[in-house]
Amino acid sequence: MPHPARSLFALGLAAALLLAACGDGPDPVPTPSPTPDVGEFGPPPDLGGNILKVYPPHGATVSQASTRSPDPSRPGGICAEVSFQGTPQYGQWFRMAVDGVEVTDRLTWVIPTQQDPKNGRVCYAPAEGLAPGRHEAALAVQDPLNPSAPTKQVVGWAFMVTE
């Protein structure tokens, strides 16, 4: 007959090994990554490629006066800094819409040189400025000689205008 102390020791050892093999409790449930709060403006635009920067910045609040352009040599309003890499007709590749209305024929360009420019700035600024409220803008890069070709890049952003 086994010794009672040895049996208790063996039973304790078996229980400890069993618990060690099973872990010290249930596996932790992975914590989900928090979903970023993008607020009322949605996720920020994916910049790069031909569209380097947009103004007003996505989610920004700007004054109505900043959406006008009183000095044509220094346009303001809704603008983008762009790269002409891979766009042989330069500015002809860019189309803009504001609040769902195409404004491409009313854009103002600032290009630092007429001889093989690398970058430029394009702006839309109505004389009266934009009305106070939320606005959306989009800039697309598309081959002007082949409108059925896939769009090279599209960037959309939203911002708020106050009085």
Solvent accessible surface area in square Angstrom, and as a share of the most:
residue,aa,sasa,rsa
1,M,230,1.03
2,P,101,0.64
3,H,103,0.46
4,P,97,0.61
5,A,59,0.46
6,R,178,0.65
7,S,53,0.34
8,L,127,0.63
9,F,145,0.60
10,A,56,0.43
11,L,123,0.61
12,G,40,0.38
13,L,89,0.44
14,A,57,0.44
15,A,49,0.38
16,A,55,0.42
17,L,113,0.56
18,L,116,0.58
19,L,120,0.60
20,A,79,0.61
21,A,89,0.69
22,C,93,0.55
23,G,36,0.35
24,D,153,0.79
25,G,39,0.38
26,P,132,0.83
27,D,125,0.65
28,P,122,0.77
29,V,130,0.75
30,P,116,0.73
31,T,123,0.72
32,P,112,0.71
33,S,99,0.64
34,P,123,0.77
35,T,123,0.71
36,P,103,0.65
37,D,137,0.71
38,V,63,0.36
39,G,51,0.49
40,E,111,0.50
41,F,38,0.16
42,G,21,0.20
43,P,98,0.62
44,P,97,0.61
45,P,27,0.17
46,D,127,0.66
47,L,69,0.35
48,G,28,0.27
49,G,64,0.62
50,N,5,0.03
51,I,0,0.00
52,L,74,0.37
53,K,99,0.42
54,V,8,0.04
55,Y,55,0.21
56,P,9,0.06
57,P,73,0.46
58,H,43,0.19
59,G,31,0.29
60,A,26,0.20
61,T,87,0.51
62,V,28,0.16
63,S,49,0.31
64,Q,37,0.17
65,A,62,0.48
66,S,55,0.35
67,T,0,0.00
68,R,88,0.32
69,S,33,0.21
70,P,126,0.79
71,D,61,0.32
72,P,105,0.66
73,S,85,0.55
74,R,191,0.70
75,P,12,0.07
76,G,20,0.20
77,G,10,0.09
78,I,1,0.00
79,C,1,0.00
80,A,0,0.00
81,E,59,0.27
82,V,0,0.00
83,S,14,0.09
84,F,8,0.03
85,Q,148,0.66
86,G,53,0.51
87,T,2,0.01
88,P,92,0.58
89,Q,49,0.22
90,Y,74,0.28
91,G,17,0.16
92,Q,119,0.53
93,W,26,0.09
94,F,3,0.01
95,R,100,0.37
96,M,2,0.01
97,A,29,0.23
98,V,8,0.05
99,D,73,0.38
100,G,76,0.73
101,V,87,0.50
102,E,81,0.36
103,V,3,0.02
104,T,43,0.25
105,D,128,0.66
106,R,128,0.47
107,L,27,0.13
108,T,54,0.32
109,W,70,0.25
110,V,60,0.35
111,I,45,0.23
112,P,108,0.68
113,T,59,0.34
114,Q,159,0.71
115,Q,151,0.67
116,D,84,0.43
117,P,7,0.04
118,K,135,0.57
119,N,73,0.37
120,G,8,0.07
121,R,69,0.25
122,V,0,0.00
123,C,2,0.01
124,Y,20,0.08
125,A,26,0.20
126,P,21,0.13
127,A,94,0.73
128,E,118,0.53
129,G,4,0.04
130,L,16,0.08
131,A,61,0.47
132,P,63,0.40
133,G,27,0.26
134,R,97,0.35
135,H,17,0.08
136,E,89,0.40
137,A,5,0.04
138,A,35,0.27
139,L,0,0.00
140,A,21,0.16
141,V,0,0.00
142,Q,30,0.14
143,D,35,0.18
144,P,46,0.29
145,L,135,0.67
146,N,68,0.35
147,P,95,0.60
148,S,107,0.69
149,A,25,0.19
150,P,123,0.77
151,T,60,0.35
152,K,98,0.41
153,Q,33,0.15
154,V,95,0.54
155,V,3,0.01
156,G,40,0.38
157,W,8,0.03
158,A,3,0.03
159,F,0,0.00
160,M,47,0.21
161,V,2,0.01
162,T,60,0.35
163,E,169,0.76
